Amino acid sequence: MDQASQVSSPATAPEASVEKIDVDAVNKKEERSLYKARVKIYPKRATGFFRKLKWLVMAATLAVYYVAPWLRWDRGPNAPDQAILIDFPARRFYFFFIEIWPEEVYYLTGLLIIAALGLFLITSLAGRVWCGYTCPQTVWTDLFIWVERFVEGDRSARIRLDKQPLSVNKVARKSVKHALWLLIGMATGGAWIFYFADAPTLLVDLFTLQAPVVAYSTVAVLTASTYIFGGMMREQVCTFMCPWPRIQGALVDEDSLIVSYKDDRGEPRAPFRKNQDWSERADCIDCNQCVAVCPMGIDIRDGQQLECIHCALCIDACNEVMTRIDRPLNLISYDTFVNHERRATGQPTQKPRLIRARTVIYSALISAVGLLMLATLLTRATLDINILHDRNPLFVKLSDGGVRNGYTIKILNKQHEVRRFEIAVDGLDNALVTVVGHDGTSGLEVPADKLAQFRVFVSVPPASVPDGRQDFDFIVTDVVDGNRAVNDTIFRGPEK
């Protein structure tokens, strides 16, 4: 048979036709998509130890967030009595007995370093427990799902409701749910702004429409973001927006405790039949309850996945099933890669190694930064000074042959009461100090929690004029308690 007859053969013609149709279908724009459509997740209510732990953590974290601005702390007559306050107009941060000034921003740096190292330490020990229990996205999503379950019912009821045609019942339930979500969002934004002003005063101003525009705009933005992230986007924030799932992979190792499925015990999975002999099959009955309770909608039996936040609800769901079928618990549990490999090779498992190089290093760094911050906090001064030498002219020759230098001295009084100070110099022979606008160098008054500026002249007689420049110290002393602050500067004179 020649080549032409082969091309037109009935046996080969259909195959060529099918191939042509497939290529055309692939090339059709409307049949191609660059993104996978979102599959809505309906998490089922879980019961068990880890679910109770999540409720406890959620209650504690929300209580701290909403209640903290209302706590009071007596700092004296000239200071705010709100325990936690970020006072931008006064440029202060108050945290109970601690008061942070703008120049003490290193305390904030230290806290951020400790927070980062603490997160690294926790992740190296137990995986993404921050994501599963204390992350704000997780906490508020949990709260929103609880509201959704309260209004619409558990998983199966919510699925049925979404599949139902539009009705009065459906509209009413959806409206109540979204209204409650918006109220939670408003409460979230409202609580946030209370950290930046006196909470009782600001609350009254909000309802009487006397609050600043920035307060209303902040509440609006946080209401919208809480509503969208916690109610609408949920798991998509963790999967697509948060960088932490990509980072945490570098922080865990073979000894980190992570939520794991024991495939050596559960595979091959198969449905359970009553009175079945367990010696002939594995423990997993393929009930999919671990998937049904997962807020991320993943199957932990497929191994470690980017989306897993280690909330451990799948452990509770699986243990509940194991209890009902009278099988050992913890088919899914917190475990290490080391034990996973040991079970696969028939070796006995071992206890997790909590003390290892990276955990020791993280703990040591946290301790070092914490002790350094504590030491600086305990030894921090309530008095600070800054000296600025005049630039033009550098010095002035007096009629008697002496030389005078001008300075601007700024005295910072960090106490909550008016203090009086005295200025003196050390290291400059026969120096005469005068303060512009004041009779003498003592009794210089600085208001509570304020910075005061003084114009000071230092003069030396002809016999003591230095050659070019000379270093000396300004000493500012509190006349009441004797507290001192010393700052070095220079005295300029003509070069001989």
KEDO-682153 format. One record per atom (N, C-alpha, C, CB): x, y, z. Coordinates in steps of 0.05 Angstrom, whole numbers, plus 5000, padded with zeros to 4 digits. Glycine has a CB too. Example, Ala and Ser with C-alpha at 12.3 -4.5 7.8 and 13.67 -1.06 7.14 Angstrom:
<rs>
526448865156524649105156526449345156522649115181525749555142527349795143525850015157528249885114
</rs>
This chain:
<rs>
501749765000500050005000501850255000498150005025501250454983502950694981502250885004502550834954503751105005503451295027500851445026505751495026499851505001497251644999494951485009496851724970495051225003492851055012492851015042492950784999495251035055495451015084494151255097498350985093494451485086493351725098490351725097494351975084489151615075486351605072484951355082485551655044486551185095485550935105483350975126487750755115481150825126479050855147480050805175476750675141482150645177483150575204484550805217484950335203485850965200487451185211486051455211490051215196483951485195482551735193481251825219480551725171479751655234478551745259480551845279476951525270482851705281484851785301485852065295487151585301486452115269487352385262485252595268488152395233482652515264480452705269480252775298477852585258480552575316480352615345482552805354480452355360484952755344487252925351486753215344489852815339485653255321485053535312483053675330484053525283480953525339478953645356480053715383476653445360481853555394483053615420484753865419484853375429486253895397487954135394486254385392489754115370484054375378482254595375481054675402480054535355480354465418479154515444481154655463478154255457483654575462485654695479486154985471488354535477485955045445486455315436484155505439487155305407481855405448479655585452480055755478476955425454479856015475480356185498478456145521480356475490475956105514473956095535474155835551471156115523475655635541475955385556478555375571475755155536480055585571482555595586482355785610484955675568483755715632483755895655486455885668481555805676487456115675490056135688489856105719491256405682487356105730486956085758484955865765486056355770485455735787483555535796481255675811484955325813478755605804476555725818476455635847473855645804475655815865475555755893473355555899475256005910473955355915472055165924471355235953473054865923468855315958468055405984468355186005465255515984469455266028469855066049467755106071472755096061466654876080464654876101465754716124461854756091467354836142468554676164466354576183470554856179466654326190464854196209465754256237464653886204463854266255464554306283466054066295462054376300468354116307469953906319469553916349472953926311470053696362469953676391472453526400467353536402473553606423475953466433477853666446477353316410480153566453482153716468483053966453484553546475483853926428484954156413482854366406486254056387480354276402478254466397477754636422475654326389477754506446477454656471479854846475477254466494482254756468484554926470484355176452487154776463483255136428482855366410480755556421482055256382478655446433476655626445477855786467474255466456479555656483480755796506482656016496482355596523484355956476486156156465484656386452488056026445482556316438480956526425479756706446478756406407478556596467477356756488479456936501475956576509481756826506483856976520484957206503486256796528485457146478486557356460484557576454487557226434482057496449480057706444479457866469477457566435479557736493479157886518481358096522479057696542483858016517486058196519485758436500488758056514485058376475484858576454482658776461484258456427480258676469477958856474478058996501475458706470479258866521479158976548481559146555479058746568483859096543486359236551486059536550488559156532484759666530484659966531483160076554483460066505481459916568479860016589481159986617477159876589483459856618484859826643486060096652487059606641485960146678487060396688489660346703484960536707491360556704493860546719494560826728496160416701494860856754495361126766498261206763494461126796498761406747501561506743501961776756502161526714500061876771500362136783498562346770503262226782498662586780496762796771497262896743496763026790499662876733500362996707500762796685502863166709499662556688499962346668497362206663502162146676496862096639494461946634494261696651494161876604491761616658491461386675490561136660489361446696490861136633490260896617492660716617489460976588492260466624494560286628496160246602493560016637494860216579496260176554495360406535495759896541497160576528496460816512498760886494495661046530498060926468500061026449499161316443500160856422500561506456499761786455501461926435500061916483500461946410501962076389502362376394500662036362500262526402500662816406502862876427498062946416502962716448504962756469507562606463503962676496507462446442509762276434510662096457512062456425508761946467509361756489507961486484508361876516509161276495507861016495507860926524509360806476505460886535505160806563504260506563503060976577505760356579504960076584505260026614506859886567503060046628502960016657505060206669503459726665507060096683509060266697511260366678510160126720511260276653513360346634512460586617514260106617514160776614513661006596515961026576513261276612515261006550517261006529517161276515516860776510519461406512519761656498520761606470521761846513520461806452521261766424524161676421520862016408525961786437528761706435529361426446530561916449527361306458527661036469526360826451526561016497526360876424525060696405526560426405525060826377528960416416530360166416528859956433533160206427527160036452525559846466523659706447523959986489522459856429520659736409522259546391519359956392524659626384526359446367526859186382528959586360527459216408527958976424525558786426528859046452523158906429520758746430520258606404518358926437520758736382520358606356522358386351520658816333524858426361526858206358526057966375529658316367525158016400524257796417521857656405523557896445519957806394517557686381518357506358515657906372520257606341521157446318522557196327522957616300524357226346525856986356523956796370528057076374521956896384520056726397518456566377518156886415517756696355516256556333518056346321515356756312520556406317522456206306522655966324525256326301522856026350523155806370520655626371523655926398518255756372515855596373515555426347513455776376516155546324515955396299517855166298516455586275520355206308522254976308521354756327525055076315519854826348518954626367516354486358518454756394514454636348511754526343510454626317509954576366512154696298510954766272509355026273509254556261507255046258505755296255503555326276504555306227504255286301502155316322501355606325503255206348503155796318502256076317499956116298504656256310500256006274498156026254495555896263499055906227495855666276493455506283491955606307494255236288493255766325491955836350491856136355493355706372493956286350494056566359494256776338496456596377494556696313494656896291491957036290495256756264491957306288489357456287487557356265489857746283488657286242486957186220485556926229488657126195486956746243485756506252483656556274487856316263484256736292482456786315479856906305483756976335480057106288477557236278476057056258478257506265477456896243476056706225474556506242478056566206475856406263474456216281471956346292476356136304472156596300469756736311467656766290470657016322468356836266466456866244465056606237467756986219466656386237465456126231463556046254467755906228464256106278462456046301459756196297463656126328459856456289457456606283455856476260458056896277457256406239455956276216454656016224458056216194455955856241454755606250452355656268456855436265452555866285450355926303447856016287451156156322448156156265445856266250444856066229446656526235446755926215445955756193446055466199447655816169447255386221447455096227450254986220445354936212450554736226453154606221453654556191453454346237455654406185456654386157454454296138458854176157453054086143451053986124448754186121449953716134447954316143445854516141446654756124444954606169449254836127450155066111450354996081452955156121451254756076451354666048448554656035452654386045446654556050443854546040442754826036442054386059443355006055442355276052443455416028443055436078445955376022447155505999446055395972450155475999445255145973444155015949441155085944444554715950439855175965437055235963436555485945435855285990434355495931433655735917433055965936431155695898433156205926432656445942429956435956432856695926429956485982427456475997427656666021426856186008425356716034425356896057427256796079422456936068427156526084428756406105431756446098428156116108432456396073435256416065436256706067435656316037434656896057435457176059435757266088433457356044433857186105433857266133436357156147431357166147437056906143439356786156441956916146439556486151442156956120444557076109444857366119444457076078442657506120442657786129443557806158439957916126442457636175443257636204446257566207441557426220447157366191449957296193451757526185450557056175451257656163452957876154452758116172452257956125450458156183450158376202451858336227447158416211451858086237453558026260456458046253452957736271457257956229460057986220460858286220460357866192459058456210459758736209459958856237457558886193458258766255458458866283461158786295456058756300461958536290464558446300466758616288465058146294466558666262468558836249468659116261468058856219466359236266466259496279467459496307463359606280466859286322467959266349471059236347466759016364471959096327474859066323476159326317475458866301475059476298476159746292475859936315474859856268473659926330473260096352475160046375470460076363475759796380477659726401480459816394477659426407481159806369483859886360484360176366484259826331482460356359482960646363482960726392480760806348481860556410481960616438484760606450480060436454486560476435489360456444490860726440490860236430489660906424491061156417489861406429490961176387487861366447486661596461485361486486484661756443484561666504483161586528480561446520482661826547480361186527478161026517475361126524478460736527474761186550472061286556471361546542471861326586473361726541472761986527472261946498475162176531473961776485473661736456470961596450475961576446470161406468467561266463465261466462467161056485465261656481463161856481463362026456463362036506465762106449466062266425465162126399469062356422465561866398464761716375461661726371465661426377460261686393457361666391456061946390456261516415457562156398456462426395457562566371457162586421458962416354460062516328462062746333457762616311463462736355465462936362468362826358465063036390468662576351471262456348472662556323471062146347475262546321476762626297475962456273479762616301476262566249475662426225477362176222476062606200479862186231481661956229480561726245484462036238479161776267478061566283475861416268476861666310474061566255471861436240473061286215469861646231474961406202476161276179477661016186478061466164478961026209480360786219478460566225482160846243476260626239474160426245473060316219471960556262472560486199471460396174473360206160470760636156475860276159477860106145478059836159480560246143478259836186478659586200476059416200479459646229473759546200471259396197471159256170468859586199471959386149471859266122473959046120472459476101476359086130478458886128477758636145481158996137476758686169475958456186473658296173475158546214471758436163469458306149470358146125467358516141472058266109472958126084474857896090474358326065476857946107478857736113477657506129481257856127476157576150475057366168472557236157474557486195470957386142468457276133468457166105466357476136469857316087469757246059472157086049469557496043474557186055476957056044477956826060479157266041477956846086478656626104481256486097476356426105481056236088483456086083485156196060482655796076483956366043485556476021487656676031483656616001487056806053489056986065491556826073487857136090491156596086493356436095494856316071492356216113493456236051494656096028496056276009492555926013494756506002495756675980496956935989493556725961496157046013497057306021499257296042494757466032499157106060501057096082503756976073499956936105506057106079508656986072509556766090510657206070508356746114509356566134509456276125507756596159507456166110507655886102510155836086505255816086511156026071513555996055516056006072513756206033515856156094518256186111518555956131518056456127516355856141516455666163517855406154513755606174517855346128519155106119522055096125518655076089523255336127526155346133526655336163527355606122524555346180524955356208524355096222523155566220523054916208522554646220524754456211519754546211525154256227527054046220525853776226529754086235527553566225526453296228525453246257528653096221526153416276525253376304523053566312527653416322521953716293519753896299517153736301519554116278515553806321512853676323510953806304511853706352509853646286507953746266505553556265509253776238503253656256500853486253501353286231498353656248501353026237502052826218500052596218504952716224499852466195498152226192499951986191496352246166499351786208501051546209500151356187500851406237501351386164500551226141501250936144501651336116503350876161504050596165501850446180506750576180500250596195498050466210495350496195497950596238495150706179492550766167492250666139492051046167494350596125494150516097494450206094496350656080493050086075491150216056488450266070490750046031487450506065484850586077482550456063484550886077480450396077478050276065475650316083478549966060473250316072470850356089470650136110468250346072469350206133469150016155466449856153469350166182466649606158464249436159464049306187464349216137461649296196461249186223462248896226458249196230463448846249464548576255466948506237462448376253468148696224470448636207472948576224470948866188474548396215476948316229479148526225477948036221479948666246481948886243484748776237482049046268485248526241487848416235488348406205488148136247486248426189486448406160486348676146484248226149486248896161486049156149487349376166483049226144487649616154488849846168486649996184490250036148487550186200485750326218484050546204487250446240485050676183483550886170481150776155485351046151478750866163476250776150475350966128474050736171476951156121476451336099473751486103476351186072473251576128470751716134470852016126470151696163473352116121473752396112472952596134472152446087472752516159472052706180474352906185471352556206476852816180479152996183479053216162481752836180477953156139477653356118475353536124477253226090473153426134470753586140471153806160468453406148472853756180473253946202475554146195473953806228477054096174479354266168478554536158481254126148479354756171478555026161479955096135479155226182482054956128483555006103482554826080486554976107480954626087479854446066481754246055478754606045483854176069485853986059485553716072488754096063486853526060486853246070489553196082486153036048489753176108492353146122493652876114492053156152492052686104493052426096494852446071490852236092494652666057496352706033499152806040495052906014499752836066502452926074502453216081504452866053504853326087505153606094504553786070507953656104502953996075502054166054502354456062499154106046502754636043503054916048500755026064503355066022498254936059495955056071495554976100493554966055496754756109496254666136497254866157497654386140495554936176496255136196496654996224494055346199496654736224497154586249495154656271499954636258492654686264490654746285489854496300488154876272490454256288490053996301487153916304491253996329485254056291482453966292482053696279480754176278483753626260483553366247484253146267485453346223486053206287486653016308484152956325488953116326482753166332480253126348478152966332479053396356477853026307475852886290476552596287475553016263479152536282479952266279479752106305482852256268480552226327480352096353477452026360481652256375475652206353472852146358471851906343471052386351472751876318472051636302473351386313472851676272475951416320477351186331476051086357480351256337475051266373473651186397471151026391472951436414469651116371467150986364467550706353465651156343469750666338470250396326472250236343471350426298472850336368474450196387477250126376473049936395478550336365481250306355483150496370481450356324485750456371487550636385487350916375490450526384487751106393487551386385490151476371487151566410490051726362492351856350493351736324494651866370491451656308492251586280493351836267489851466264492152066274493252326267494152456293491152506251496552566294497552676319499952866313498452456338500753006334503253156332505552956333503453376354507252956313509552766312511752896296508652496300514052756295516452856282517052696256518852856301518652816239519452676215521152436222521052866196522752466244524452246252522751996259526052326277520552036274518851806281517451696257516851886302516751876238515451776213517251586198514652016196519851666196521751496183522351236198524351646178522351256224522951016241520650816239523351096270518150916238515950726235515950596207513250876239516750746187516850636160518850416158517450856140520950426174523050216173522750006195525750346175520550026210519949836231521449876257520649566222522550116261524050176286522150296306526450356280522750276332521050396353521350706352521750296381519250846359519251136359520751236383516451246358521551486383523051616405521651876413525951656397522351966437521252216446522352446430521752256476520752666426521852896411524153026425519553106407526153106410528453246421527953546422531053186405527053636445526453926448528954086450524753966472531053976462533554126465535454036443534854066493535954226424537754176402538954446394536354036378540754446375542354686369540554926364544054636345538654906346537155146339535355246362535455096315534255066377532555156400534255286422530954926411536655186426538455306445539355576436540955126450539955606411540855866400538656076402541855836371536155996394533956176396533356266424531356056384533456066443532956126471535056316482532755876487537556266475539756426485539556716475542456316477538756746449538457016438536157166451538056996408533957026456531657146469532457236497529256946470533857066511534657136539536557376538536056896552538457376519540457596518539057866513542557536497537257866493535858116486534058196509534258076460532658006521530958066544532458186567529357816552534658066574536258166597537458436591538557966604538258476566539358746559537158956561540458736530534758896552532559086554531859136583530158986539531858926599531258956628533259126642531058686642535859086635537959236648537759536641540759136639537259596615536959876607534459996619536859896576532359836622529859946634530260006664527559736631531659836678532059886706533960116712533159636720535860166693537860376697537260626681540560276690534860646668534260876651533961126669531660826636534961346658534961596673532261746669537261766664531561896689529162076687529962356679527662076714532562396674533662656666535562616643535062796690535162786622536962766599537563046589535762586577539963086579540663356569541963326541542663496588541763546526543063556500544363826497540963496477546863836488548364076486548964146456551064056502548364386448548964476421550664726422546264526405553064706411554964936411554165126388557864846408554365386392553865576371555865536348554065866382554765546324556565516300557565776289555065366279556065986293556866246282555966476301555666286254557766606315560666556314561466326333562166816322563866206329564765996346565466096374567165846334566466346375567166466401567066766397569966366411566966906419566967196419569167296439564167316428570867476428572967596446571767826461575467686430572167816487571068026505572968256507570467916533572068486517573668726519576068696537571968966528575868516557578068476576580068266566576968396603579568166542581367956531580467676536584067996543578267646551577167386555575667286530575367386579574667036531573266916509570666796519574966686495568566836503565966726510564866546488563866956516563766316497562366126478559366116485563665846479557766086464554866056469553865776464553466246451551965686480550865416478547765416481552065226500546565226469543765176474543564906489542065166447542364916513542164676529539164596531543264726558538664346523535864246525535764046548535064106498534064096567533663916590531063766588533864076617531163506589528763336587528063226614529263106566525763306624524763216650522762986645523563446667523462746652521662516647519962446671523362276640519962616691518262566715515562706712519762656740513662616726510862716724510362956743508862496729512463106748512163346765514263546756512363276795513763806762515564016756518163976772514364296761520464006758523063986772524764236766524563726762526564286785528364516782531264416781528064716806532864536764535564436759537564656761535664316731540064566764542364746766544464666745543664746795545664866732547664816711550364886721546964966685552364706717555164766724556964646703555764646752559464716704561464606684563764476700562464826665565064286686567364156698569464116677566563876711571964176684574164146664574964396650573363936644573864626658574464876646575165076668572064986627577665136671578565306694577465586693581665316694576565676716575665956720573366036702577966136716571765836694569465896676567266026691568465636663565966216677563566356688561166286671564066666688559066176683556766076669554466266674555965786677553166356653550766526656548566416639551366826648546066426649543766326634542066566626542066126652541566596601540066836590537266826602540066826559536467056613533767086624533466986652531866946606535666896665535466786692537666916709535766476692536966946734538867056754540366826766537467226775542666766757544166536767543766286750543466476796545066076759544965816744543265606758547765716739541865666778540265466792537265556791541165436822535565366798532665426798531465426770532165686811532765296751531765286723529465086723533965216703527065186718524665016720523964886693522265196729523364626695522564466672519864336679524764256664517764376663515164256669515263946668513064346649513163826680513063536680512863416652510663446697514363206647514263066621514763256598511662926618516563446602517063646581520063686576515763916589520563816553523263886546523464196547523963786517525364296562525764586564528564656552525664686593528664896539531064986525532165236538530565026495534765246543535965476556538365576539536865406585538665836539540965956525543066016546540166216510545565896542547565916563550166026550548165636575551566206565554166316557556266216577554166616555558566136567560766056584563166236577561565756580564166386597566366566592568766486609565466866599571166526598573666476613575366726612575166226601576866786633578667026634581066986615579567086663582467206610584667196590586766986598586067466588587366956624589466766632588666476627590166806661586066416625585166136622584166066594582966086642584466256575583466206548585065976536583666456530583665756526585165526515586265596487583365286514588165436479589365466452587665296432592365376452585965426418584265296398581765186409585865066385581864956423579464826434580264676459578164636413578264636476578564476500575964336507579564656524576264086514573963926522573163976551574463616517570663986556569664006584566863886586569764306594565663876610563063756614561163966625563263516633558663946615556364086627555063886647554364186606554463986671553163816691550563946699554963776716548363796695545663896703544763726726543663876679544063856748543363716773540563796782545363786795538963586789536363636801536763736830534563376800535763976836536264096862534763956884535664386861532763786877531163656898532363386906528263616887532863216886533862946893536762906886532162736879538063106874540863076867541462916843542262956890539462826828539862676803541462846783537262586791543562736770545262886753545362766725548062886764545862946705546262866678548763016668543762916659550562876655553062986646553362956616555562856660554163176602554463166574557063316566552063276559558763186551561263316543560963496519563463106538562463706517562463886494565164016492560164106497565464226476568064356473567764656477569164296444570064786484570265076486572265166465571065166515571465356449573065456427574465716435571465486402576965736427578465986431580266036407580065966457581566266406583466326384585966146386584266626383586966066363589465906363591866096366589665746337593566036384595866206390598166136371596666176419
</rs>
